[in-house]
């Protein structure tokens, strides 16, 4: 019974989005922006997260019928994260062409102000360890553990088979664990 109600509500929301209903888009923004922002913050290596969120929503607002189709199929979240990933990769490529200040370390320290020192130190170690992982390993760790996505959802975003993805996640998790458990001096030397 609840599945049919959920399906009916999903179709109703899809129709509102297709018609360009501002309230439906606002609700969509409130639902998706925090996930996109969190994903972008972890994945973007210090690029402007708000720019990524803005670009995703400009794309959504400019094509309401596509959004409605994705909502009705239940693929909107994965599509938004894949679009975020593509925007970030584009920004990274563009930033590599210009010398820039690495704001990632500054961002991490300002986000952690006022946090418990032990938690803050562990978060910093995890962030540094994540930065040492290759792009694909970091991406699947973030999508799976920080975004709570399933293997099927992640495979749609990164374009890999689920079995390949699972094997990569095992290796990435093992590498991350080893990096987090390394003495802090070793990580600092590897990063710098």
C-alpha positions, 0 to 999 in steps of 0.5 A, a space after each residue: 500500500 505504501 509503495 503505491 502511495 510513494 509511486 503516486 507521490 513520485 509521479 505527482 512531484 514529477 509532474 509539478 517539476 515538469 510544469 516548472 513549479 517553483 515550490 517543487 524545485 525549492 523542495 528538490 533543492 532542500 532535499 538534494 543540495 546538502 548531499 551535493 554540497 557534502 559530496 563536492 566538499 569531500 571530492 573537490 579538493 578545495 574548489 568552491 563547493 557552492 559553485 558546484 551546487 549552483 551549476 548542478 541546479 542551473 542544469 536542473 532548472 534549465 531542463 524540467 522535463 528531464 528532471 521529471 523523468 529522472 524523478 519518476 525513474 528514481 535516478 535523480 540523486 545518482 544523476 546529480 552526483 554524477 553531474 557534480 563529479 563531472 563539474 568538479 573534474 572540469 574545474 580541477 582540469 581548469 584549475 591545473 592550467 592556472 597556478 592556485 593556492 591550495 585552499 583545502 587545508 584552510 577549508 578543513 581547519 575552518 570547518 573544524 573550529 570549535 570541534 572536539 580536539 580528538 574528533 578534529 584530529 581524526 577527521 584531519 587524519 582521514 581527510 589527509 589520508 583521503 587526499 593521498 588516495 587516487 581519484 577513483 578510490 577516493 570517489 568510491 569511498 566518499 560515495 559509499 561511506 559518506 553519501 551512503 550510496 549502494 553499489 548499484 548507485 555508485 556503479 551508475 555514477 562511475 560507470 563500472 560493473 558492481 563486481 569491479 566496484 566492490 573489489 576497488 572498494 575493498 582495496 581503497 578501504 584497506 589503503 585508507 585504513 593503512 594511511 589513517 593508522 600511519 604515524 602523522 609525520 609519515 602522512 605529512 611527509 607524503 603529502 608535502 
